[in-house]
């Protein structure tokens, strides 16, 4: 199995998006993340400094291969307007 994770970035920060199906596959939920990560109905945007590691560690533990697709936004990212976890 290979999962492509989207790495969203703006000028000062980044987040890895994990959709609800991926979270379920990994045994994670919104309570697995700090208040520095964001959420919407589709999943969690795990902040890059520590919460992204939660996703990556869980994928490695389940031997799931993953790649990243990078999405860069010059202005402040819309993710910052979502609800925190």
GUVO-652934 format. One record per atom (N, C-alpha, C): x, y, z; atom name; residue number from 1. Coordinates in Angstrom, 1 decimal, m for minus. Layout:
! GUVO-652934
<<X, Y, Z>, 'CA', NUM> ...
//
This chain:
! GUVO-652934
<<0.8, m1.2, 0.0>, 'N', 1> <<0.0, 0.0, 0.0>, 'CA', 1> <<0.9, 1.2, 0.0>, 'C', 1> <<0.5, 2.2, m0.8>, 'N', 2> <<1.2, 3.5, m0.8>, 'CA', 2> <<0.2, 4.6, m0.7>, 'C', 2> <<0.5, 5.5, 0.2>, 'N', 3> <<m0.4, 6.7, 0.4>, 'CA', 3> <<0.3, 8.0, 0.1>, 'C', 3> <<m0.3, 8.8, m0.7>, 'N', 4> <<0.3, 10.1, m0.9>, 'CA', 4> <<m0.3, 11.1, 0.1>, 'C', 4> <<0.6, 11.8, 0.8>, 'N', 5> <<0.2, 12.8, 1.8>, 'CA', 5> <<0.5, 14.2, 1.2>, 'C', 5> <<m0.4, 15.1, 1.4>, 'N', 6> <<m0.2, 16.5, 0.9>, 'CA', 6> <<0.5, 17.3, 2.1>, 'C', 6> <<1.6, 17.9, 1.7>, 'N', 7> <<2.3, 18.8, 2.6>, 'CA', 7> <<2.0, 20.2, 2.2>, 'C', 7> <<1.2, 20.9, 3.0>, 'N', 8> <<0.8, 22.2, 2.8>, 'CA', 8> <<1.8, 23.2, 3.5>, 'C', 8> <<2.2, 24.2, 2.8>, 'N', 9> <<3.1, 25.2, 3.4>, 'CA', 9> <<2.7, 26.6, 3.1>, 'C', 9> <<3.1, 27.5, 4.0>, 'N', 10> <<3.0, 28.9, 3.7>, 'CA', 10> <<4.4, 29.5, 4.0>, 'C', 10> <<4.5, 30.8, 4.1>, 'N', 11> <<5.8, 31.4, 4.4>, 'CA', 11> <<6.5, 31.0, 5.7>, 'C', 11> <<5.7, 30.6, 6.7>, 'N', 12> <<6.3, 30.4, 8.0>, 'CA', 12> <<6.0, 29.0, 8.6>, 'C', 12> <<5.1, 28.2, 8.0>, 'N', 13> <<4.8, 26.9, 8.6>, 'CA', 13> <<4.2, 25.9, 7.6>, 'C', 13> <<4.1, 24.7, 8.1>, 'N', 14> <<3.5, 23.6, 7.2>, 'CA', 14> <<2.7, 22.6, 8.0>, 'C', 14> <<1.9, 21.9, 7.2>, 'N', 15> <<1.0, 20.8, 7.8>, 'CA', 15> <<0.9, 19.7, 6.8>, 'C', 15> <<0.9, 18.5, 7.3>, 'N', 16> <<0.6, 17.3, 6.5>, 'CA', 16> <<m0.8, 16.9, 6.7>, 'C', 16> <<m1.5, 16.8, 5.6>, 'N', 17> <<m2.9, 16.4, 5.6>, 'CA', 17> <<m3.1, 14.9, 5.7>, 'C', 17> <<m3.9, 14.4, 6.6>, 'N', 18> <<m4.3, 13.0, 6.7>, 'CA', 18> <<m5.8, 12.9, 6.7>, 'C', 18> <<m6.4, 12.3, 5.6>, 'N', 19> <<m7.8, 12.2, 5.6>, 'CA', 19> <<m8.4, 11.2, 6.6>, 'C', 19> <<m9.7, 11.3, 6.7>, 'N', 20> <<m10.3, 10.4, 7.7>, 'CA', 20> <<m10.1, 8.9, 7.5>, 'C', 20> <<m10.1, 8.5, 6.3>, 'N', 21> <<m9.8, 7.1, 6.0>, 'CA', 21> <<m8.4, 6.7, 6.4>, 'C', 21> <<m7.4, 7.6, 6.1>, 'N', 22> <<m6.0, 7.3, 6.5>, 'CA', 22> <<m5.9, 7.3, 8.0>, 'C', 22> <<m6.6, 8.2, 8.7>, 'N', 23> <<m6.5, 8.3, 10.2>, 'CA', 23> <<m7.1, 7.0, 10.8>, 'C', 23> <<m8.2, 6.5, 10.2>, 'N', 24> <<m8.8, 5.2, 10.7>, 'CA', 24> <<m7.8, 4.1, 10.5>, 'C', 24> <<m7.2, 4.0, 9.3>, 'N', 25> <<m6.3, 2.9, 9.0>, 'CA', 25> <<m5.1, 2.9, 9.9>, 'C', 25> <<m4.7, 4.1, 10.4>, 'N', 26> <<m3.5, 4.2, 11.3>, 'CA', 26> <<m3.9, 4.1, 12.7>, 'C', 26> <<m5.2, 4.1, 13.0>, 'N', 27> <<m5.7, 4.0, 14.4>, 'CA', 27> <<m5.5, 5.3, 15.2>, 'C', 27> <<m5.6, 6.4, 14.4>, 'N', 28> <<m5.4, 7.8, 15.0>, 'CA', 28> <<m6.8, 8.5, 14.9>, 'C', 28> <<m6.9, 9.4, 15.8>, 'N', 29> <<m8.1, 10.3, 15.8>, 'CA', 29> <<m7.7, 11.7, 16.1>, 'C', 29> <<m8.6, 12.6, 16.1>, 'N', 30> <<m8.3, 14.0, 16.4>, 'CA', 30> <<m7.6, 14.2, 17.7>, 'C', 30> <<m7.9, 13.4, 18.7>, 'N', 31> <<m7.3, 13.5, 20.0>, 'CA', 31> <<m5.8, 13.1, 20.0>, 'C', 31> <<m5.3, 12.5, 18.9>, 'N', 32> <<m3.9, 12.1, 18.8>, 'CA', 32> <<m3.0, 13.3, 18.5>, 'C', 32> <<m3.6, 14.5, 18.3>, 'N', 33> <<m2.8, 15.6, 17.8>, 'CA', 33> <<m2.9, 16.8, 18.8>, 'C', 33> <<m1.9, 17.7, 18.8>, 'N', 34> <<m1.9, 18.8, 19.6>, 'CA', 34> <<m2.8, 19.9, 19.1>, 'C', 34> <<m3.0, 21.0, 19.9>, 'N', 35> <<m3.8, 22.1, 19.5>, 'CA', 35> <<m3.2, 22.9, 18.4>, 'C', 35> <<m2.0, 22.6, 18.0>, 'N', 36> <<m1.3, 23.3, 16.9>, 'CA', 36> <<m1.7, 22.7, 15.5>, 'C', 36> <<m2.4, 21.6, 15.5>, 'N', 37> <<m2.9, 21.0, 14.3>, 'CA', 37> <<m4.3, 21.5, 14.1>, 'C', 37> <<m4.8, 21.4, 12.8>, 'N', 38> <<m6.1, 21.9, 12.5>, 'CA', 38> <<m6.9, 20.7, 11.9>, 'C', 38> <<m8.3, 20.9, 11.9>, 'N', 39> <<m9.1, 19.9, 11.4>, 'CA', 39> <<m10.3, 20.5, 10.6>, 'C', 39> <<m10.8, 19.6, 9.7>, 'N', 40> <<m12.1, 19.9, 9.0>, 'CA', 40> <<m12.8, 18.6, 8.8>, 'C', 40> <<m13.9, 18.6, 8.1>, 'N', 41> <<m14.7, 17.4, 8.0>, 'CA', 41> <<m14.0, 16.3, 7.2>, 'C', 41> <<m13.0, 16.7, 6.4>, 'N', 42> <<m12.2, 15.7, 5.6>, 'CA', 42> <<m11.1, 15.0, 6.3>, 'C', 42> <<m10.5, 15.7, 7.4>, 'N', 43> <<m9.4, 15.1, 8.1>, 'CA', 43> <<m8.7, 16.1, 9.0>, 'C', 43> <<m7.4, 15.8, 9.2>, 'N', 44> <<m6.5, 16.5, 10.0>, 'CA', 44> <<m5.3, 17.1, 9.3>, 'C', 44> <<m5.0, 18.3, 9.6>, 'N', 45> <<m3.8, 19.0, 9.0>, 'CA', 45> <<m2.8, 19.0, 10.2>, 'C', 45> <<m1.9, 18.0, 10.2>, 'N', 46> <<m1.0, 17.8, 11.3>, 'CA', 46> <<0.2, 18.8, 11.2>, 'C', 46> <<0.4, 19.6, 12.2>, 'N', 47> <<1.5, 20.6, 12.1>, 'CA', 47> <<2.9, 19.9, 12.0>, 'C', 47> <<3.8, 20.6, 11.2>, 'N', 48> <<5.0, 19.9, 10.8>, 'CA', 48> <<6.0, 19.7, 11.9>, 'C', 48> <<6.0, 20.4, 13.0>, 'N', 49> <<7.1, 20.3, 14.0>, 'CA', 49> <<7.0, 19.1, 14.9>, 'C', 49> <<5.8, 18.7, 15.2>, 'N', 50> <<5.7, 17.4, 16.0>, 'CA', 50> <<4.5, 16.5, 15.6>, 'C', 50> <<3.4, 17.1, 15.3>, 'N', 51> <<2.2, 16.2, 15.0>, 'CA', 51> <<2.4, 15.5, 13.6>, 'C', 51> <<3.1, 16.0, 12.7>, 'N', 52> <<3.3, 15.3, 11.4>, 'CA', 52> <<4.1, 14.0, 11.7>, 'C', 52> <<4.9, 14.0, 12.8>, 'N', 53> <<5.6, 12.8, 13.2>, 'CA', 53> <<4.7, 11.7, 13.7>, 'C', 53> <<3.6, 12.1, 14.3>, 'N', 54> <<2.6, 11.2, 14.7>, 'CA', 54> <<2.1, 10.3, 13.6>, 'C', 54> <<1.8, 11.0, 12.5>, 'N', 55> <<1.3, 10.4, 11.3>, 'CA', 55> <<2.4, 9.5, 10.7>, 'C', 55> <<3.6, 10.0, 10.5>, 'N', 56> <<4.7, 9.3, 9.9>, 'CA', 56> <<5.1, 8.1, 10.7>, 'C', 56> <<5.1, 8.2, 12.0>, 'N', 57> <<5.5, 7.1, 12.9>, 'CA', 57> <<4.4, 6.0, 12.8>, 'C', 57> <<3.1, 6.3, 12.8>, 'N', 58> <<2.1, 5.3, 12.6>, 'CA', 58> <<2.1, 4.6, 11.3>, 'C', 58> <<2.5, 5.3, 10.2>, 'N', 59> <<2.6, 4.7, 8.9>, 'CA', 59> <<3.8, 3.7, 8.9>, 'C', 59> <<4.9, 4.1, 9.5>, 'N', 60> <<6.0, 3.2, 9.5>, 'CA', 60> <<5.7, 2.0, 10.3>, 'C', 60> <<5.0, 2.2, 11.5>, 'N', 61> <<4.7, 1.0, 12.3>, 'CA', 61> <<3.8, 0.0, 11.6>, 'C', 61> <<3.0, 0.5, 10.7>, 'N', 62> <<2.1, m0.4, 9.9>, 'CA', 62> <<2.7, m0.8, 8.6>, 'C', 62> <<4.0, m0.3, 8.4>, 'N', 63> <<4.7, m0.6, 7.1>, 'CA', 63> <<4.0, m0.2, 5.9>, 'C', 63> <<3.4, 1.0, 6.0>, 'N', 64> <<2.7, 1.7, 4.9>, 'CA', 64> <<3.7, 2.6, 4.2>, 'C', 64> <<3.9, 2.5, 2.9>, 'N', 65> <<4.7, 3.4, 2.2>, 'CA', 65> <<4.0, 4.7, 1.9>, 'C', 65> <<4.7, 5.8, 1.9>, 'N', 66> <<4.1, 7.1, 1.7>, 'CA', 66> <<5.0, 8.0, 0.9>, 'C', 66> <<4.4, 8.9, 0.2>, 'N', 67> <<5.1, 9.9, m0.5>, 'CA', 67> <<4.4, 11.3, m0.2>, 'C', 67> <<5.1, 12.4, m0.5>, 'N', 68> <<4.6, 13.7, m0.3>, 'CA', 68> <<4.3, 14.4, m1.6>, 'C', 68> <<3.2, 15.1, m1.6>, 'N', 69> <<2.9, 16.1, m2.7>, 'CA', 69> <<2.9, 17.4, m2.0>, 'C', 69> <<3.8, 18.4, m2.4>, 'N', 70> <<3.9, 19.7, m1.8>, 'CA', 70> <<3.0, 20.7, m2.4>, 'C', 70> <<2.4, 21.4, m1.6>, 'N', 71> <<1.5, 22.5, m2.0>, 'CA', 71> <<2.0, 23.8, m1.3>, 'C', 71> <<2.4, 24.8, m2.0>, 'N', 72> <<2.9, 26.0, m1.4>, 'CA', 72> <<2.0, 27.2, m1.6>, 'C', 72> <<1.8, 28.0, m0.6>, 'N', 73> <<1.0, 29.2, m0.7>, 'CA', 73> <<1.8, 30.4, m0.2>, 'C', 73> <<1.9, 31.4, m1.0>, 'N', 74> <<2.7, 32.6, m0.7>, 'CA', 74> <<2.1, 33.3, 0.5>, 'C', 74> <<0.8, 33.6, 0.5>, 'N', 75> <<0.1, 34.3, 1.6>, 'CA', 75> <<m0.2, 33.3, 2.7>, 'C', 75> <<m0.7, 33.9, 3.8>, 'N', 76> <<m1.0, 33.1, 5.0>, 'CA', 76> <<m2.0, 32.0, 4.5>, 'C', 76> <<m1.8, 30.8, 4.9>, 'N', 77> <<m2.5, 29.6, 4.5>, 'CA', 77> <<m3.9, 29.6, 5.1>, 'C', 77> <<m4.9, 29.2, 4.3>, 'N', 78> <<m6.3, 29.0, 4.7>, 'CA', 78> <<m6.5, 28.0, 5.8>, 'C', 78> <<m5.5, 27.1, 6.0>, 'N', 79> <<m5.6, 26.1, 7.0>, 'CA', 79> <<m5.6, 26.8, 8.4>, 'C', 79> <<m5.0, 27.9, 8.5>, 'N', 80> <<m4.9, 28.7, 9.8>, 'CA', 80> <<m6.3, 29.1, 10.3>, 'C', 80> <<m7.3, 29.1, 9.4>, 'N', 81> <<m8.7, 29.5, 9.7>, 'CA', 81> <<m9.6, 28.4, 10.2>, 'C', 81> <<m9.0, 27.1, 10.1>, 'N', 82> <<m9.8, 26.0, 10.5>, 'CA', 82> <<m9.8, 25.8, 12.1>, 'C', 82> <<m10.7, 24.9, 12.5>, 'N', 83> <<m10.7, 24.6, 14.0>, 'CA', 83> <<m9.5, 23.8, 14.4>, 'C', 83> <<m8.9, 24.1, 15.5>, 'N', 84> <<m7.8, 23.3, 16.1>, 'CA', 84> <<m8.3, 22.0, 16.5>, 'C', 84> <<m7.4, 21.1, 16.7>, 'N', 85> <<m7.7, 19.7, 17.2>, 'CA', 85> <<m7.9, 19.7, 18.7>, 'C', 85> 
//
